C-alpha cells in the first residue's frame, strides 16, 4: 500500500482531497517561543495542528519508521535509548570534545528528504515523495523546513544524518576516538593527548562534503576529562 492509499483509507480522503489537504500542511503550525536552558535566547517551537499531527503519526508508525535507517552512533529519539547511552562510550576516555549544529532542524529542508526517499526506494515516484515533504515540513521564509515540535522531525533528521554519522564513525574507528550524536550535539573522546584539537577541522570537512544537507557547526568545547558526562 502506498502512503497516499494509507492516508486516504484511514482518514476517508479521496485522492483529490488528499492532494488539496497536503498543499496546506506546511502552513498548519502554531509557532511560539520558549526560553533556552542556560541562555537568554529563545527557542522557537512550531507545533503542527491536531489534524496534521494525527496524519504525521500515522505515516510515521505505519509507513516510515520501519524503512528509515538510523546509525548506531545516533543516541537521541530512539526507543530504549536515552542520554546515558550517549555518555557511556566516553566514560573511560580522558579527553572530550563537544560540538553542535546551528538551527539543526530548520537547516534540514524538504528537498533533502524528497531526494532521500527516492534514492532509498522508500517511495517510487515524485508525487509520493512530494506528498511526504508537504506533510512533514513547515513553510518558513519561503522554504519548507523541519520544525522543532513536529513528531516527524526527530526520526527524519536521524535518518538524513546517517551518511554523516557513518563517515565520522569510520574516521573515529581508525583513530581510537569514540563518537556519539545526540540530536544536534556531537561528542568525541579519546585517551590520546592533543588528538582532538584536529577534529573540528575534520568535522567541518565532512559537513562540507555532504550532498544536500546544509549544516553549520558551532560551539567547540574541549574538556580535559569526561566527568561532566557521567
mmCIF file of the C-alpha atoms, coordinates in Angstrom:
data_MODEL
# 
_entry.id   MODEL 
# 
loop_
_atom_site.group_PDB 
_atom_site.id 
_atom_site.type_symbol 
_atom_site.label_atom_id 
_atom_site.label_alt_id 
_atom_site.label_comp_id 
_atom_site.label_asym_id 
_atom_site.label_entity_id 
_atom_site.label_seq_id 
_atom_site.pdbx_PDB_ins_code 
_atom_site.Cartn_x 
_atom_site.Cartn_y 
_atom_site.Cartn_z 
_atom_site.occupancy 
_atom_site.B_iso_or_equiv 
_atom_site.pdbx_formal_charge 
_atom_site.auth_seq_id 
_atom_site.auth_comp_id 
_atom_site.auth_asym_id 
_atom_site.auth_atom_id 
_atom_site.pdbx_PDB_model_num 
ATOM 1   C CA . UNK A 1 1   ? 0.000   0.000  0.000  1.00 0.00 ? 1   UNK A CA 1 
ATOM 2   C CA . UNK A 1 2   ? 1.325   3.432  -0.931 1.00 0.00 ? 2   UNK A CA 1 
ATOM 3   C CA . UNK A 1 3   ? 1.450   6.231  1.616  1.00 0.00 ? 3   UNK A CA 1 
ATOM 4   C CA . UNK A 1 4   ? -1.344  8.026  -0.255 1.00 0.00 ? 4   UNK A CA 1 
ATOM 5   C CA . UNK A 1 5   ? -3.566  4.940  -0.066 1.00 0.00 ? 5   UNK A CA 1 
ATOM 6   C CA . UNK A 1 6   ? -2.769  4.535  3.626  1.00 0.00 ? 6   UNK A CA 1 
ATOM 7   C CA . UNK A 1 7   ? -3.786  8.110  4.467  1.00 0.00 ? 7   UNK A CA 1 
ATOM 8   C CA . UNK A 1 8   ? -6.903  8.024  2.293  1.00 0.00 ? 8   UNK A CA 1 
ATOM 9   C CA . UNK A 1 9   ? -8.058  4.761  3.828  1.00 0.00 ? 9   UNK A CA 1 
ATOM 10  C CA . UNK A 1 10  ? -7.523  5.892  7.417  1.00 0.00 ? 10  UNK A CA 1 
ATOM 11  C CA . UNK A 1 11  ? -8.873  9.442  7.153  1.00 0.00 ? 11  UNK A CA 1 
ATOM 12  C CA . UNK A 1 12  ? -11.524 8.942  4.438  1.00 0.00 ? 12  UNK A CA 1 
ATOM 13  C CA . UNK A 1 13  ? -9.880  11.306 1.958  1.00 0.00 ? 13  UNK A CA 1 
ATOM 14  C CA . UNK A 1 14  ? -10.419 10.978 -1.759 1.00 0.00 ? 14  UNK A CA 1 
ATOM 15  C CA . UNK A 1 15  ? -7.145  11.240 -3.745 1.00 0.00 ? 15  UNK A CA 1 
ATOM 16  C CA . UNK A 1 16  ? -8.087  14.783 -4.799 1.00 0.00 ? 16  UNK A CA 1 
ATOM 17  C CA . UNK A 1 17  ? -8.961  15.775 -1.228 1.00 0.00 ? 17  UNK A CA 1 
ATOM 18  C CA . UNK A 1 18  ? -5.608  14.439 -0.006 1.00 0.00 ? 18  UNK A CA 1 
ATOM 19  C CA . UNK A 1 19  ? -3.662  16.414 -2.629 1.00 0.00 ? 19  UNK A CA 1 
ATOM 20  C CA . UNK A 1 20  ? -5.593  19.568 -1.706 1.00 0.00 ? 20  UNK A CA 1 
ATOM 21  C CA . UNK A 1 21  ? -5.039  18.979 2.029  1.00 0.00 ? 21  UNK A CA 1 
ATOM 22  C CA . UNK A 1 22  ? -1.321  18.226 1.598  1.00 0.00 ? 22  UNK A CA 1 
ATOM 23  C CA . UNK A 1 23  ? -0.726  21.596 -0.049 1.00 0.00 ? 23  UNK A CA 1 
ATOM 24  C CA . UNK A 1 24  ? -1.988  23.266 3.146  1.00 0.00 ? 24  UNK A CA 1 
ATOM 25  C CA . UNK A 1 25  ? 0.081   21.133 5.539  1.00 0.00 ? 25  UNK A CA 1 
ATOM 26  C CA . UNK A 1 26  ? 3.227   23.323 5.594  1.00 0.00 ? 26  UNK A CA 1 
ATOM 27  C CA . UNK A 1 27  ? 1.058   26.175 6.918  1.00 0.00 ? 27  UNK A CA 1 
ATOM 28  C CA . UNK A 1 28  ? -0.759  24.239 9.653  1.00 0.00 ? 28  UNK A CA 1 
ATOM 29  C CA . UNK A 1 29  ? 1.643   25.105 12.502 1.00 0.00 ? 29  UNK A CA 1 
ATOM 30  C CA . UNK A 1 30  ? 1.403   27.231 15.623 1.00 0.00 ? 30  UNK A CA 1 
ATOM 31  C CA . UNK A 1 31  ? 4.755   28.848 16.439 1.00 0.00 ? 31  UNK A CA 1 
ATOM 32  C CA . UNK A 1 32  ? 5.732   30.207 19.856 1.00 0.00 ? 32  UNK A CA 1 
ATOM 33  C CA . UNK A 1 33  ? 8.968   30.896 21.805 1.00 0.00 ? 33  UNK A CA 1 
ATOM 34  C CA . UNK A 1 34  ? 10.316  29.150 24.892 1.00 0.00 ? 34  UNK A CA 1 
ATOM 35  C CA . UNK A 1 35  ? 13.397  30.027 26.941 1.00 0.00 ? 35  UNK A CA 1 
ATOM 36  C CA . UNK A 1 36  ? 16.591  28.174 26.103 1.00 0.00 ? 36  UNK A CA 1 
ATOM 37  C CA . UNK A 1 37  ? 18.235  26.426 29.019 1.00 0.00 ? 37  UNK A CA 1 
ATOM 38  C CA . UNK A 1 38  ? 21.186  28.423 30.431 1.00 0.00 ? 38  UNK A CA 1 
ATOM 39  C CA . UNK A 1 39  ? 20.698  31.168 27.846 1.00 0.00 ? 39  UNK A CA 1 
ATOM 40  C CA . UNK A 1 40  ? 18.874  34.461 27.348 1.00 0.00 ? 40  UNK A CA 1 
ATOM 41  C CA . UNK A 1 41  ? 17.940  33.389 23.830 1.00 0.00 ? 41  UNK A CA 1 
ATOM 42  C CA . UNK A 1 42  ? 14.594  31.932 22.750 1.00 0.00 ? 42  UNK A CA 1 
ATOM 43  C CA . UNK A 1 43  ? 13.921  28.624 21.051 1.00 0.00 ? 43  UNK A CA 1 
ATOM 44  C CA . UNK A 1 44  ? 11.042  28.690 18.570 1.00 0.00 ? 44  UNK A CA 1 
ATOM 45  C CA . UNK A 1 45  ? 8.645   25.760 18.715 1.00 0.00 ? 45  UNK A CA 1 
ATOM 46  C CA . UNK A 1 46  ? 6.301   25.023 15.793 1.00 0.00 ? 46  UNK A CA 1 
ATOM 47  C CA . UNK A 1 47  ? 3.570   22.563 16.687 1.00 0.00 ? 47  UNK A CA 1 
ATOM 48  C CA . UNK A 1 48  ? 1.516   21.048 13.850 1.00 0.00 ? 48  UNK A CA 1 
ATOM 49  C CA . UNK A 1 49  ? -2.250  21.330 14.130 1.00 0.00 ? 49  UNK A CA 1 
ATOM 50  C CA . UNK A 1 50  ? -4.101  18.454 15.796 1.00 0.00 ? 50  UNK A CA 1 
ATOM 51  C CA . UNK A 1 51  ? -5.250  17.014 12.464 1.00 0.00 ? 51  UNK A CA 1 
ATOM 52  C CA . UNK A 1 52  ? -1.813  17.242 10.866 1.00 0.00 ? 52  UNK A CA 1 
ATOM 53  C CA . UNK A 1 53  ? -0.148  15.687 13.887 1.00 0.00 ? 53  UNK A CA 1 
ATOM 54  C CA . UNK A 1 54  ? -2.543  12.734 13.582 1.00 0.00 ? 54  UNK A CA 1 
ATOM 55  C CA . UNK A 1 55  ? -1.586  12.284 9.915  1.00 0.00 ? 55  UNK A CA 1 
ATOM 56  C CA . UNK A 1 56  ? 2.124   12.561 10.729 1.00 0.00 ? 56  UNK A CA 1 
ATOM 57  C CA . UNK A 1 57  ? 1.894   9.961  13.479 1.00 0.00 ? 57  UNK A CA 1 
ATOM 58  C CA . UNK A 1 58  ? 0.029   7.536  11.226 1.00 0.00 ? 58  UNK A CA 1 
ATOM 59  C CA . UNK A 1 59  ? 2.607   7.863  8.445  1.00 0.00 ? 59  UNK A CA 1 
ATOM 60  C CA . UNK A 1 60  ? 5.476   7.520  10.904 1.00 0.00 ? 60  UNK A CA 1 
ATOM 61  C CA . UNK A 1 61  ? 4.198   4.423  12.687 1.00 0.00 ? 61  UNK A CA 1 
ATOM 62  C CA . UNK A 1 62  ? 2.762   2.505  9.731  1.00 0.00 ? 62  UNK A CA 1 
ATOM 63  C CA . UNK A 1 63  ? 4.934   3.592  6.822  1.00 0.00 ? 63  UNK A CA 1 
ATOM 64  C CA . UNK A 1 64  ? 8.163   5.466  7.506  1.00 0.00 ? 64  UNK A CA 1 
ATOM 65  C CA . UNK A 1 65  ? 9.686   4.186  10.736 1.00 0.00 ? 65  UNK A CA 1 
ATOM 66  C CA . UNK A 1 66  ? 10.250  0.598  9.551  1.00 0.00 ? 66  UNK A CA 1 
ATOM 67  C CA . UNK A 1 67  ? 12.022  1.967  6.450  1.00 0.00 ? 67  UNK A CA 1 
ATOM 68  C CA . UNK A 1 68  ? 14.246  4.720  7.888  1.00 0.00 ? 68  UNK A CA 1 
ATOM 69  C CA . UNK A 1 69  ? 17.730  3.560  8.883  1.00 0.00 ? 69  UNK A CA 1 
ATOM 70  C CA . UNK A 1 70  ? 19.476  5.282  11.802 1.00 0.00 ? 70  UNK A CA 1 
ATOM 71  C CA . UNK A 1 71  ? 23.176  4.867  12.585 1.00 0.00 ? 71  UNK A CA 1 
ATOM 72  C CA . UNK A 1 72  ? 24.118  3.299  15.924 1.00 0.00 ? 72  UNK A CA 1 
ATOM 73  C CA . UNK A 1 73  ? 26.090  6.403  16.925 1.00 0.00 ? 73  UNK A CA 1 
ATOM 74  C CA . UNK A 1 74  ? 22.856  8.452  16.945 1.00 0.00 ? 74  UNK A CA 1 
ATOM 75  C CA . UNK A 1 75  ? 21.543  8.210  20.501 1.00 0.00 ? 75  UNK A CA 1 
ATOM 76  C CA . UNK A 1 76  ? 18.554  10.585 20.590 1.00 0.00 ? 76  UNK A CA 1 
ATOM 77  C CA . UNK A 1 77  ? 14.930  9.803  19.719 1.00 0.00 ? 77  UNK A CA 1 
ATOM 78  C CA . UNK A 1 78  ? 15.395  6.026  19.699 1.00 0.00 ? 78  UNK A CA 1 
ATOM 79  C CA . UNK A 1 79  ? 13.314  3.523  21.642 1.00 0.00 ? 79  UNK A CA 1 
ATOM 80  C CA . UNK A 1 80  ? 15.004  2.282  24.818 1.00 0.00 ? 80  UNK A CA 1 
ATOM 81  C CA . UNK A 1 81  ? 17.839  4.793  24.355 1.00 0.00 ? 81  UNK A CA 1 
ATOM 82  C CA . UNK A 1 82  ? 18.476  7.880  26.478 1.00 0.00 ? 82  UNK A CA 1 
ATOM 83  C CA . UNK A 1 83  ? 21.070  10.499 27.351 1.00 0.00 ? 83  UNK A CA 1 
ATOM 84  C CA . UNK A 1 84  ? 23.023  7.962  29.424 1.00 0.00 ? 84  UNK A CA 1 
ATOM 85  C CA . UNK A 1 85  ? 23.593  5.880  26.298 1.00 0.00 ? 85  UNK A CA 1 
ATOM 86  C CA . UNK A 1 86  ? 25.134  8.967  24.734 1.00 0.00 ? 86  UNK A CA 1 
ATOM 87  C CA . UNK A 1 87  ? 27.578  9.241  27.648 1.00 0.00 ? 87  UNK A CA 1 
ATOM 88  C CA . UNK A 1 88  ? 28.606  5.588  28.053 1.00 0.00 ? 88  UNK A CA 1 
ATOM 89  C CA . UNK A 1 89  ? 31.057  5.345  25.102 1.00 0.00 ? 89  UNK A CA 1 
ATOM 90  C CA . UNK A 1 90  ? 33.033  8.273  26.544 1.00 0.00 ? 90  UNK A CA 1 
ATOM 91  C CA . UNK A 1 91  ? 33.283  7.378  30.225 1.00 0.00 ? 91  UNK A CA 1 
ATOM 92  C CA . UNK A 1 92  ? 36.644  5.590  30.035 1.00 0.00 ? 92  UNK A CA 1 
ATOM 93  C CA . UNK A 1 93  ? 38.293  8.314  27.968 1.00 0.00 ? 93  UNK A CA 1 
ATOM 94  C CA . UNK A 1 94  ? 40.200  11.248 29.400 1.00 0.00 ? 94  UNK A CA 1 
ATOM 95  C CA . UNK A 1 95  ? 39.704  13.896 26.709 1.00 0.00 ? 95  UNK A CA 1 
ATOM 96  C CA . UNK A 1 96  ? 36.356  15.112 25.405 1.00 0.00 ? 96  UNK A CA 1 
ATOM 97  C CA . UNK A 1 97  ? 35.360  17.438 22.560 1.00 0.00 ? 97  UNK A CA 1 
ATOM 98  C CA . UNK A 1 98  ? 31.766  18.678 22.276 1.00 0.00 ? 98  UNK A CA 1 
ATOM 99  C CA . UNK A 1 99  ? 30.345  20.438 19.202 1.00 0.00 ? 99  UNK A CA 1 
ATOM 100 C CA . UNK A 1 100 ? 26.876  21.176 17.884 1.00 0.00 ? 100 UNK A CA 1 
ATOM 101 C CA . UNK A 1 101 ? 24.944  22.363 14.842 1.00 0.00 ? 101 UNK A CA 1 
ATOM 102 C CA . UNK A 1 102 ? 23.275  25.752 14.488 1.00 0.00 ? 102 UNK A CA 1 
ATOM 103 C CA . UNK A 1 103 ? 19.480  25.646 13.912 1.00 0.00 ? 103 UNK A CA 1 
ATOM 104 C CA . UNK A 1 104 ? 19.672  21.902 13.351 1.00 0.00 ? 104 UNK A CA 1 
ATOM 105 C CA . UNK A 1 105 ? 16.063  21.006 12.478 1.00 0.00 ? 105 UNK A CA 1 
ATOM 106 C CA . UNK A 1 106 ? 15.328  24.102 10.338 1.00 0.00 ? 106 UNK A CA 1 
ATOM 107 C CA . UNK A 1 107 ? 18.555  23.553 8.382  1.00 0.00 ? 107 UNK A CA 1 
ATOM 108 C CA . UNK A 1 108 ? 17.050  20.321 7.019  1.00 0.00 ? 108 UNK A CA 1 
ATOM 109 C CA . UNK A 1 109 ? 14.845  21.069 4.011  1.00 0.00 ? 109 UNK A CA 1 
ATOM 110 C CA . UNK A 1 110 ? 12.064  19.117 2.307  1.00 0.00 ? 110 UNK A CA 1 
ATOM 111 C CA . UNK A 1 111 ? 14.189  18.748 -0.847 1.00 0.00 ? 111 UNK A CA 1 
ATOM 112 C CA . UNK A 1 112 ? 16.739  16.806 1.234  1.00 0.00 ? 112 UNK A CA 1 
ATOM 113 C CA . UNK A 1 113 ? 14.030  14.409 2.376  1.00 0.00 ? 113 UNK A CA 1 
ATOM 114 C CA . UNK A 1 114 ? 12.425  14.017 -1.057 1.00 0.00 ? 114 UNK A CA 1 
ATOM 115 C CA . UNK A 1 115 ? 15.804  13.126 -2.566 1.00 0.00 ? 115 UNK A CA 1 
ATOM 116 C CA . UNK A 1 116 ? 16.479  10.657 0.253  1.00 0.00 ? 116 UNK A CA 1 
ATOM 117 C CA . UNK A 1 117 ? 13.095  8.937  -0.165 1.00 0.00 ? 117 UNK A CA 1 
ATOM 118 C CA . UNK A 1 118 ? 13.613  8.433  -3.895 1.00 0.00 ? 118 UNK A CA 1 
ATOM 119 C CA . UNK A 1 119 ? 17.249  7.343  -3.680 1.00 0.00 ? 119 UNK A CA 1 
ATOM 120 C CA . UNK A 1 120 ? 16.495  4.783  -0.952 1.00 0.00 ? 120 UNK A CA 1 
ATOM 121 C CA . UNK A 1 121 ? 13.449  3.454  -2.812 1.00 0.00 ? 121 UNK A CA 1 
ATOM 122 C CA . UNK A 1 122 ? 11.154  4.219  0.124  1.00 0.00 ? 122 UNK A CA 1 
ATOM 123 C CA . UNK A 1 123 ? 8.707   5.713  -2.376 1.00 0.00 ? 123 UNK A CA 1 
ATOM 124 C CA . UNK A 1 124 ? 8.766   5.145  -6.109 1.00 0.00 ? 124 UNK A CA 1 
ATOM 125 C CA . UNK A 1 125 ? 7.639   8.415  -7.662 1.00 0.00 ? 125 UNK A CA 1 
ATOM 126 C CA . UNK A 1 126 ? 7.963   12.170 -7.240 1.00 0.00 ? 126 UNK A CA 1 
ATOM 127 C CA . UNK A 1 127 ? 4.284   12.557 -6.306 1.00 0.00 ? 127 UNK A CA 1 
ATOM 128 C CA . UNK A 1 128 ? 4.527   10.326 -3.233 1.00 0.00 ? 128 UNK A CA 1 
ATOM 129 C CA . UNK A 1 129 ? 7.865   11.846 -2.201 1.00 0.00 ? 129 UNK A CA 1 
ATOM 130 C CA . UNK A 1 130 ? 6.493   15.356 -2.588 1.00 0.00 ? 130 UNK A CA 1 
ATOM 131 C CA . UNK A 1 131 ? 3.426   14.439 -0.557 1.00 0.00 ? 131 UNK A CA 1 
ATOM 132 C CA . UNK A 1 132 ? 5.615   13.361 2.364  1.00 0.00 ? 132 UNK A CA 1 
ATOM 133 C CA . UNK A 1 133 ? 7.644   16.542 2.051  1.00 0.00 ? 133 UNK A CA 1 
ATOM 134 C CA . UNK A 1 134 ? 4.470   18.602 2.402  1.00 0.00 ? 134 UNK A CA 1 
ATOM 135 C CA . UNK A 1 135 ? 3.182   16.555 5.329  1.00 0.00 ? 135 UNK A CA 1 
ATOM 136 C CA . UNK A 1 136 ? 6.339   16.773 7.444  1.00 0.00 ? 136 UNK A CA 1 
ATOM 137 C CA . UNK A 1 137 ? 7.918   20.132 6.572  1.00 0.00 ? 137 UNK A CA 1 
ATOM 138 C CA . UNK A 1 138 ? 6.804   23.604 7.652  1.00 0.00 ? 138 UNK A CA 1 
ATOM 139 C CA . UNK A 1 139 ? 6.781   26.704 5.457  1.00 0.00 ? 139 UNK A CA 1 
ATOM 140 C CA . UNK A 1 140 ? 9.290   29.237 6.771  1.00 0.00 ? 140 UNK A CA 1 
ATOM 141 C CA . UNK A 1 141 ? 10.818  32.197 4.915  1.00 0.00 ? 141 UNK A CA 1 
ATOM 142 C CA . UNK A 1 142 ? 9.950   30.754 1.520  1.00 0.00 ? 142 UNK A CA 1 
ATOM 143 C CA . UNK A 1 143 ? 11.299  27.253 2.285  1.00 0.00 ? 143 UNK A CA 1 
ATOM 144 C CA . UNK A 1 144 ? 9.914   24.009 3.699  1.00 0.00 ? 144 UNK A CA 1 
ATOM 145 C CA . UNK A 1 145 ? 11.940  23.049 6.802  1.00 0.00 ? 145 UNK A CA 1 
ATOM 146 C CA . UNK A 1 146 ? 11.805  20.592 9.689  1.00 0.00 ? 146 UNK A CA 1 
ATOM 147 C CA . UNK A 1 147 ? 10.286  22.189 12.769 1.00 0.00 ? 147 UNK A CA 1 
ATOM 148 C CA . UNK A 1 148 ? 11.059  21.831 16.439 1.00 0.00 ? 148 UNK A CA 1 
ATOM 149 C CA . UNK A 1 149 ? 7.752   20.409 17.651 1.00 0.00 ? 149 UNK A CA 1 
ATOM 150 C CA . UNK A 1 150 ? 6.713   18.039 14.885 1.00 0.00 ? 150 UNK A CA 1 
ATOM 151 C CA . UNK A 1 151 ? 6.710   14.321 15.786 1.00 0.00 ? 151 UNK A CA 1 
ATOM 152 C CA . UNK A 1 152 ? 8.396   13.570 12.459 1.00 0.00 ? 152 UNK A CA 1 
ATOM 153 C CA . UNK A 1 153 ? 11.430  15.809 12.890 1.00 0.00 ? 153 UNK A CA 1 
ATOM 154 C CA . UNK A 1 154 ? 13.462  13.542 15.216 1.00 0.00 ? 154 UNK A CA 1 
ATOM 155 C CA . UNK A 1 155 ? 13.311  10.353 13.130 1.00 0.00 ? 155 UNK A CA 1 
ATOM 156 C CA . UNK A 1 156 ? 13.648  12.181 9.806  1.00 0.00 ? 156 UNK A CA 1 
ATOM 157 C CA . UNK A 1 157 ? 16.708  14.113 10.995 1.00 0.00 ? 157 UNK A CA 1 
ATOM 158 C CA . UNK A 1 158 ? 18.321  10.930 12.326 1.00 0.00 ? 158 UNK A CA 1 
ATOM 159 C CA . UNK A 1 159 ? 17.764  9.151  9.016  1.00 0.00 ? 159 UNK A CA 1 
ATOM 160 C CA . UNK A 1 160 ? 19.126  12.029 6.928  1.00 0.00 ? 160 UNK A CA 1 
ATOM 161 C CA . UNK A 1 161 ? 22.184  12.220 9.195  1.00 0.00 ? 161 UNK A CA 1 
ATOM 162 C CA . UNK A 1 162 ? 23.113  8.575  8.530  1.00 0.00 ? 162 UNK A CA 1 
ATOM 163 C CA . UNK A 1 163 ? 25.790  9.466  5.968  1.00 0.00 ? 163 UNK A CA 1 
ATOM 164 C CA . UNK A 1 164 ? 27.376  11.993 8.326  1.00 0.00 ? 164 UNK A CA 1 
ATOM 165 C CA . UNK A 1 165 ? 27.284  9.575  11.270 1.00 0.00 ? 165 UNK A CA 1 
ATOM 166 C CA . UNK A 1 166 ? 28.772  6.743  9.217  1.00 0.00 ? 166 UNK A CA 1 
ATOM 167 C CA . UNK A 1 167 ? 31.593  8.809  7.750  1.00 0.00 ? 167 UNK A CA 1 
ATOM 168 C CA . UNK A 1 168 ? 32.517  10.304 11.115 1.00 0.00 ? 168 UNK A CA 1 
ATOM 169 C CA . UNK A 1 169 ? 32.309  6.889  12.815 1.00 0.00 ? 169 UNK A CA 1 
ATOM 170 C CA . UNK A 1 170 ? 34.573  5.344  10.168 1.00 0.00 ? 170 UNK A CA 1 
ATOM 171 C CA . UNK A 1 171 ? 37.218  8.026  10.741 1.00 0.00 ? 171 UNK A CA 1 
ATOM 172 C CA . UNK A 1 172 ? 36.918  7.637  14.514 1.00 0.00 ? 172 UNK A CA 1 
ATOM 173 C CA . UNK A 1 173 ? 37.411  3.888  14.258 1.00 0.00 ? 173 UNK A CA 1 
ATOM 174 C CA . UNK A 1 174 ? 40.800  4.447  12.635 1.00 0.00 ? 174 UNK A CA 1 
ATOM 175 C CA . UNK A 1 175 ? 42.000  6.938  15.251 1.00 0.00 ? 175 UNK A CA 1 
ATOM 176 C CA . UNK A 1 176 ? 40.872  5.487  18.602 1.00 0.00 ? 176 UNK A CA 1 
ATOM 177 C CA . UNK A 1 177 ? 38.174  8.116  19.065 1.00 0.00 ? 177 UNK A CA 1 
ATOM 178 C CA . UNK A 1 178 ? 34.682  7.448  20.457 1.00 0.00 ? 178 UNK A CA 1 
ATOM 179 C CA . UNK A 1 179 ? 31.822  9.291  18.753 1.00 0.00 ? 179 UNK A CA 1 
ATOM 180 C CA . UNK A 1 180 ? 28.149  9.829  19.565 1.00 0.00 ? 180 UNK A CA 1 
ATOM 181 C CA . UNK A 1 181 ? 25.491  12.257 18.368 1.00 0.00 ? 181 UNK A CA 1 
ATOM 182 C CA . UNK A 1 182 ? 22.510  13.297 20.464 1.00 0.00 ? 182 UNK A CA 1 
ATOM 183 C CA . UNK A 1 183 ? 20.320  15.269 18.062 1.00 0.00 ? 183 UNK A CA 1 
ATOM 184 C CA . UNK A 1 184 ? 22.425  18.359 17.269 1.00 0.00 ? 184 UNK A CA 1 
ATOM 185 C CA . UNK A 1 185 ? 25.069  17.694 19.947 1.00 0.00 ? 185 UNK A CA 1 
ATOM 186 C CA . UNK A 1 186 ? 28.108  15.694 18.847 1.00 0.00 ? 186 UNK A CA 1 
ATOM 187 C CA . UNK A 1 187 ? 30.733  14.311 21.218 1.00 0.00 ? 187 UNK A CA 1 
ATOM 188 C CA . UNK A 1 188 ? 34.215  12.885 20.655 1.00 0.00 ? 188 UNK A CA 1 
ATOM 189 C CA . UNK A 1 189 ? 36.504  11.376 23.264 1.00 0.00 ? 189 UNK A CA 1 
ATOM 190 C CA . UNK A 1 190 ? 39.888  9.661  23.385 1.00 0.00 ? 190 UNK A CA 1 
ATOM 191 C CA . UNK A 1 191 ? 42.817  8.870  25.645 1.00 0.00 ? 191 UNK A CA 1 
ATOM 192 C CA . UNK A 1 192 ? 45.296  10.206 23.089 1.00 0.00 ? 192 UNK A CA 1 
ATOM 193 C CA . UNK A 1 193 ? 46.521  13.615 24.240 1.00 0.00 ? 193 UNK A CA 1 
ATOM 194 C CA . UNK A 1 194 ? 46.121  16.555 21.836 1.00 0.00 ? 194 UNK A CA 1 
ATOM 195 C CA . UNK A 1 195 ? 44.397  14.417 19.188 1.00 0.00 ? 195 UNK A CA 1 
ATOM 196 C CA . UNK A 1 196 ? 41.032  16.141 19.487 1.00 0.00 ? 196 UNK A CA 1 
ATOM 197 C CA . UNK A 1 197 ? 42.455  19.559 18.612 1.00 0.00 ? 197 UNK A CA 1 
ATOM 198 C CA . UNK A 1 198 ? 42.459  18.399 14.976 1.00 0.00 ? 198 UNK A CA 1 
ATOM 199 C CA . UNK A 1 199 ? 38.854  17.208 14.992 1.00 0.00 ? 199 UNK A CA 1 
ATOM 200 C CA . UNK A 1 200 ? 36.885  20.425 14.456 1.00 0.00 ? 200 UNK A CA 1 
ATOM 201 C CA . UNK A 1 201 ? 38.539  20.778 11.037 1.00 0.00 ? 201 UNK A CA 1 
ATOM 202 C CA . UNK A 1 202 ? 37.769  17.120 10.231 1.00 0.00 ? 202 UNK A CA 1 
ATOM 203 C CA . UNK A 1 203 ? 34.121  17.539 11.163 1.00 0.00 ? 203 UNK A CA 1 
ATOM 204 C CA . UNK A 1 204 ? 33.842  20.685 9.048  1.00 0.00 ? 204 UNK A CA 1 
ATOM 205 C CA . UNK A 1 205 ? 35.380  18.830 6.105  1.00 0.00 ? 205 UNK A CA 1 
ATOM 206 C CA . UNK A 1 206 ? 32.810  16.028 6.399  1.00 0.00 ? 206 UNK A CA 1 
ATOM 207 C CA . UNK A 1 207 ? 29.980  18.570 6.665  1.00 0.00 ? 207 UNK A CA 1 
ATOM 208 C CA . UNK A 1 208 ? 31.243  20.414 3.583  1.00 0.00 ? 208 UNK A CA 1 
ATOM 209 C CA . UNK A 1 209 ? 31.263  17.159 1.615  1.00 0.00 ? 209 UNK A CA 1 
ATOM 210 C CA . UNK A 1 210 ? 27.689  16.183 2.424  1.00 0.00 ? 210 UNK A CA 1 
ATOM 211 C CA . UNK A 1 211 ? 25.390  16.180 -0.564 1.00 0.00 ? 211 UNK A CA 1 
ATOM 212 C CA . UNK A 1 212 ? 22.247  18.194 0.044  1.00 0.00 ? 212 UNK A CA 1 
ATOM 213 C CA . UNK A 1 213 ? 22.343  18.905 3.777  1.00 0.00 ? 213 UNK A CA 1 
ATOM 214 C CA . UNK A 1 214 ? 23.421  22.446 4.681  1.00 0.00 ? 214 UNK A CA 1 
ATOM 215 C CA . UNK A 1 215 ? 24.668  22.062 8.245  1.00 0.00 ? 215 UNK A CA 1 
ATOM 216 C CA . UNK A 1 216 ? 26.640  24.638 10.203 1.00 0.00 ? 216 UNK A CA 1 
ATOM 217 C CA . UNK A 1 217 ? 28.944  23.569 13.033 1.00 0.00 ? 217 UNK A CA 1 
ATOM 218 C CA . UNK A 1 218 ? 29.036  25.919 16.013 1.00 0.00 ? 218 UNK A CA 1 
ATOM 219 C CA . UNK A 1 219 ? 30.387  25.633 19.555 1.00 0.00 ? 219 UNK A CA 1 
ATOM 220 C CA . UNK A 1 220 ? 33.622  23.704 20.003 1.00 0.00 ? 220 UNK A CA 1 
ATOM 221 C CA . UNK A 1 221 ? 34.492  22.905 23.626 1.00 0.00 ? 221 UNK A CA 1 
ATOM 222 C CA . UNK A 1 222 ? 37.448  20.743 24.587 1.00 0.00 ? 222 UNK A CA 1 
ATOM 223 C CA . UNK A 1 223 ? 37.409  19.259 28.079 1.00 0.00 ? 223 UNK A CA 1 
ATOM 224 C CA . UNK A 1 224 ? 40.293  17.571 29.869 1.00 0.00 ? 224 UNK A CA 1 
ATOM 225 C CA . UNK A 1 225 ? 38.082  14.815 31.214 1.00 0.00 ? 225 UNK A CA 1 
ATOM 226 C CA . UNK A 1 226 ? 34.654  13.288 30.720 1.00 0.00 ? 226 UNK A CA 1 
ATOM 227 C CA . UNK A 1 227 ? 33.378  13.710 34.277 1.00 0.00 ? 227 UNK A CA 1 
ATOM 228 C CA . UNK A 1 228 ? 30.587  16.071 33.178 1.00 0.00 ? 228 UNK A CA 1 
ATOM 229 C CA . UNK A 1 229 ? 29.024  13.327 31.065 1.00 0.00 ? 229 UNK A CA 1 
ATOM 230 C CA . UNK A 1 230 ? 28.639  10.932 33.996 1.00 0.00 ? 230 UNK A CA 1 
# 
